[in-house]
Amino acid sequence: MKILDLSHEQSSTRLDHWVNHSYSWTKKDINPESCIVQISDEVEDELLQMAELIEATPLPTVLRTLSQFKIPKTCRFMQEIRERLDEPPGVAVIERMPLEKISNKQAIDIFWTIGQVVGQQVAQKWDGTMIYHVRDTGAQYTYGVRGSYTNVELLFHNDNAFGKALPHYVGLMCIRPSFKGGLSRFCSLYSVHNQMLNRYPHQLKRLYEPVYWDRQAEHAEGEPVVALAPVFRFENNRLLTRANPSLVMKGYDVAEIKIDAEAFDAISALKEVSEDPSLWFELPIERGHLQYINNIDIAHYRSEIIDHPDPDKKRHLVRSWHRECGHATYDG
């Protein structure tokens, strides 16, 4: 069986002490309301001007660029959002896009365009999908079906944890929230690591060694369906984490390899520690909200979704990925 071998990421340095990093925050350190940033009247005016120009000059969304618009205040505003992502807690929620005054297509074009200030937008699927619609398709969460296409609870994870290149930042725009559920939680991966060291040092050691990952069919035909990579590594004085307990367990199933007892215990411990209420804080995502997160230093969680019975009122989010290095292709 072919395997995408990323085991070279195994770190020669394994942290054996707590990391006193600015990202080593816990729930008591964070005021969730401080993550919410209001759109000023001046910025909203520029967004509405963008919508008018978008309506008058049709183009595919991915061909929209900042240079097509005169939006200096919006660019400064988005630069402030970008700076927030590199400071703890690494979450910014923009409240809110004036969706009652513009069409969904105009909103998506605006989201795409102003997101260029955050960083290079990159493909979110192997087929080159740049703009990703997060909706419950009714599919089961199995091989080749991402959790974002289902209504299931998504445990603490960072996006594309199984991929060759993780996005540095993730953006979400909420066109319609779920009828119930779908709340977002955030925790510091540095603090998860610290708690693992405190409570499960032996299991933490195993997470510095490679485990199997389900690649979710995001690869060329005939390529390996699983990857082999560690959860934690420490490089250039920075903790780098691939976090997604579900996709590790699925990785062993897809590879038809019995998970070793140490790996099973380590992934179980990671899941338990991440869910510790003292580590995470919660924010809703409501209609018109733009949510940006640091995908390297924090993990995020989504509660189970109960959608509206009316198809026209079902949950609909639009997602962007941003990466600071590499190409715009899925693998970077």
Helices and strands as residue ranges (DSSP letters): E 4-5, G 7-9, G 27-29, G 32-35, E 36-38, H 41-56, G 61-63, G 66-68, H 72-85, E 91-95, G 99-101, H 104-114, G 115-117, E 132-134, G 147-149, E 154-157, E 169-176, E 180-181, E 184-188, H 189-199, H 201-207, E 210-214, E 226-230, E 232-235, E 238-241, H 245-255, H 261-274, E 280-283, E 290-294, E 298-302, E 305-306, G 311-313, E 316-322
